[in-house]
Amino acid sequence: MFKFFTLTLTLICSLLSTAHAAQVRVLGLNQDLSQIMASLMKPRLEFIGKRPATEWRADDAAFFLRELLKKEGYSESNVTWELPGNDLILLKAELGTRYVLGNISTISNDPLSQDLINKYFSEIIEEGSLIKRKKNPYLKDYPPQGAANIANHLKSIGYWDATVSVVNVQKQSNGQVNIKLNIQRGKMHDIASPTFTGITPDQITKIRQEITPFIDKPATSKNLSSLKNAVHQYYRDLGYQFVKLKVSSINTSAIEISFNIKTDNIYRIRKINLTGNKLTRSSRFKRYTSPLKGETYRESDINEVSKKLLLTGAFESVRITPHKISANELELNLEVSEAKPRFIRAYGGVASFDGFVLGAAYTNQNFLRKLQTYTIQSEISSRGLLGEISLTEPYFGGIPLSQTTRIYALQRRFDGYRKNQSGFELAFKWNFSDSITSRLYASLDYISLEASGLTAAELGPNDYLNIKYGYEHTLDLRDSPVLPTKGLHARGLLEYGTISGDATNSYFRANLNTSYRHQLNNSNNSRLIFRFNTGAVLPSDADDLPIDLRIFSGGSDSIRSFGERELGPLSASNDPIGGEAYWNASAEYIHPFNDLISASVFYDTGNLFSDAESYSFSDPTQSLGLGLRIDLPVGPARFEYGYNLNRESGEPRGAFHFAIGAKF
């Protein structure tokens, strides 16, 4: 039945100087099975291989191999041994038929899908196996275990009376074992109103209001766990951080939870002890921990401090543990493990607009031992050069306000002109929550523009100072900033600036970017993305607005039937010259093929206006396109082509784009 090989399951211990080391050889296994047995028997053979061959060691090796073969489905296998001499143990295996799991079916009309039946029946078998196989072996213990696992799954989704029994086990001549089950899920259980003991009637009334959203919901494991956590969190928020809950349940037509609550005392934080810091000044920790002193101990506040310290990048771990020192006071032990604060990183890539991009950066996340982040960065691309130095203080003025100072210089080449810019920026960033961020900034820039095809009138002022002040507000409810699949994201900007030099002018800029991702309820996790972006720049003198301050549209993040910045008015040399206002919108469907690769279909529409007074939604540019996405750890790599649906004279038929990173 098998093509037989002689398998040498031999472990000759090279570290042993003695000749009394047993070798084990096995006859009767095919090549694939030989490899599996060699891997599984290795620990036992290492023990035998360090000692002389004896009858009891040979018997031990034969027994071990026989048990492993049974677990592989060879329930009729037999293993004998011989001691031919020269410290050799010879095992002879007679395999017989290998039995594997075949069709798992049910005689009931339960709506549980065949995929789920197979998954939960085989789950315990696969989890207990060290080696992945094409077909799972059959053992007589597997049917009741698999049936119990299906029943446990049904109970976890609310069917607490579910029963799954084995009706029939049928062995086929080809070694396949078909199994019939009887699946009776019973009635879906809901969550009944809980009962409470150990607290006052007034507290019971208040806590019932908190848990109302869970009552009469399906009694799934997830919902029951969320209910318990809600009760626990309610008392933690009141300051009872060491509350003890004794939970029991009554399985009737609905699941009734009984809570026995012991609140203990409310504790205040008297002092905080610090250990583990060798590279960081102790005084810098006070910015994070001082607000805790004298306050009621709440675990949520402690977790927030730990999170902020970890976000500095200076620590591998942060641990804060409370210790009671009196009936209503405790102390906190803050223990940190510091990370290497300095590192160098290099990066590179290719994009459809920038061409090649190469960059390097040096970062110190604990500059001067003050938990400040100092960065020097340089970048070169086919469009130009960039150099930047920045310093970020995460706790400016002793409050949780991040302050960043930047000095930068760049050279950039665009269609029709070249740009040199150097400047200084001071920015303050406030994280109101994980999803809401505000940024206030002021900057001074010197810009020098040089035409390479544009006329002087088209270019505008070419040497000027730009002083600007801006406010930016962001709401980010996405599930991930790198590879988002659902949620809302919105960012608004207000900016006022003045220019002086070749011309004197002032302007006001406003911009809004929004996107919403919706996960569809289907098996492949496909999703829809909707976007709307709009903005305008309003100069006091439109004739003296430098081209660098105008708005451009078209490209991978706007209308994808145009190249980057190519939508809108063109110069006499056919170069884009920008405008004062724009809007664009898009709808996109993404269909994943697997966890890595997805395809997309998109529709883009929008317009760019030479002057803000012409802003309208009539007669927009429209495009339809296809895309391919590869999800990388740094964000999706996007290959997209947009086709111009209402092409006008001089406009492209379409454009190809390549970019890395999630579109806004």
Steps between C-alpha positions, in 0.01 A plus 500: 500500500788735574835545338722419798812683606752428768486797736795564724361676804852527633632745746872438542595739769821660382556640844542148644849358502379147588417243232201373704234711325195330351388561145136454399389397152144455384383284209160518333418871475445701184702817443239752624423298811872456563546876522203540736616221731858630501373838625265357765741232631799730528470574879469129589784397267729762651453321834555151353791611281713593799488146647577143387234300317309275741178298480302740713621802299405320177157422644462863608585626150257252339219601737560870434499453121183285521316773693610768254380291205160457666473878536570524128197277431677163479289343774580147372877553493746266667866569585753228588867535588830317465849545645734386219809626689738797472268703728232504228127494575306389192128581497267338246165672440195334346264786431171357378229738382520869587164640605428868436204725570260505206161668468349658812124524450190549710161328491330810644384810314724729703600813304864475616701511178712210381813715524432573868423134574832396345687782673380437855502119469865502388617790716612293802674247275693771313591696814645186661712417197859620467504441124247631247363225274285496188260253661435470871553150644210315660506375857205352685515782758459771237123478421381574858764772538402663171128480585564663838697779333210577262264507800732741682501728196119507491490581871749784450261663251200473734357148455566377852278190467684380190583130473713328237522121494673247277244293307718286280870436427557320170841380379551480124727256316728788396566590865262796508273519804167676453320632807135594546396736778171606650514874569222648710569860589180565693374847583708817486550629855484870580654688791250553780517787746775411754457480875734677742595434860745679727405855393227748591168529311607845380818356349299221337276759331798693367690198374193364322494819295861437395438144381169561318663459154584134582157387621293285259799467268611150385689325779818452301832458677603841370186676630519326839865596535419860404224510763738381772763751390242780505409425863867479592582827320208680662653452845852570378380835365357578844841435654445145626803364315521187714133405470435126508224343293372151565307400190260210456244429230163326477433322171126537441319620188727803544843529661468673836825624652527542875765745627621495858697823540756591764617855438791534750626859559575797277874568506700814440854507363746629759834453322661356189827305502715483185748224407681385187592836346869530416486709181213729598490778758268418787357851491358440150266233633329752727336660195311176453446385859451822703130533402439161666619598850222559748238380252272198521670193361342402169648234279400692186715796610794269569466336159497841334829596669657169391379557145645853481837385629512216247408738217820698563687202354758512782368191683458135418258449787323703768347333805304680771385293798299625800578408862265575790669687782193588710125451508446760228846580357742326270828556324589432138818325393596619152750259343638572154723307261679742272544445126792606285406862428720561194459335163556561130253398233516504122217466253440500129226459245350597169187705430332605177552874570815520714686224316766340718514604866796433731525626855677461832431626848671506839270505804566535871180437699656600832697809404700648790330238723181711488270266301517745212518372140778641284508412127725581205360389167607530138331381182573498130257423220480558127314823588758647738656506847374541856682559827339543842591527869226476763468487878178389673418559865207269591405689820545866421463727804423202723167428327420222247562730205752390238724775359716453189760736357612438142770650278489384141624564148390350171546514127211382285441480127148524358367520148568856389706625796752418771477586869752564779362536850646533847313568816421464866182364659368494855206262558289392797297181496232404747353148511160542657442124466617208289280627216504882532813708438560872458810669360592868516801624304691807384779508243734731313615392153723649234398376153681553172329389179658466157296456182583217260222553248257731678476871431557755776126564525427129527770447762408800717739644761819294497692616811306558818465444874191315614381530860204279578291389795274197491265279696432138408244270661479124440236241583621146438258214573665249266593155627861548384704800379717275278259245350151637578194293411220695669422827675485875446794732450474879469751784505435873481756779450482877543807708409586867468820619334678809376770528235757773444779541245426521128142572603304574814193289549298307755277199474259279688493124438237244602500128429287198593580133436258224594477126441276221621571127474220248533559127546246288311345201675626227271747214512788678322507817716454730203439867576392835362689830528339840453703824490431870468768770500469872443694818562582852389770766529372860506772761431457871553651547151445211261753637250786471749439147631816289453452172318633318808200614706238397245298180512570207267289192430525170320699193598483192719321683784242692294387454135687192385445546125753786517866501591614660825401876507390490133127572535392859440637807323815461289764750395598591144772231532231246603615490864252508791470838672251413776198685627328650801237237583425133447282211596513128430305194607535128444336166566707184504428129540783278629487123459767301689628179342691410816660675798761660272354582157182691411343644187305825481252675274467877544313804375651849545347837425595861570636826366763769549415870456726787396322732742297414808195691374455239224454218755209274400399136474387522138676325210768319706780284368419130540716189497455125539781265582643174629767437758711231663608527864768311688475550876846562646594574863557867405166527319346380175703511177245628246512445123213693340382610158229764455317553169366845408124465446437850360829583339537847348745617237857485628417280799650151545295185439611373836794465737684227689597555865718318747513603864562350844280591793129520580317764302338757731 
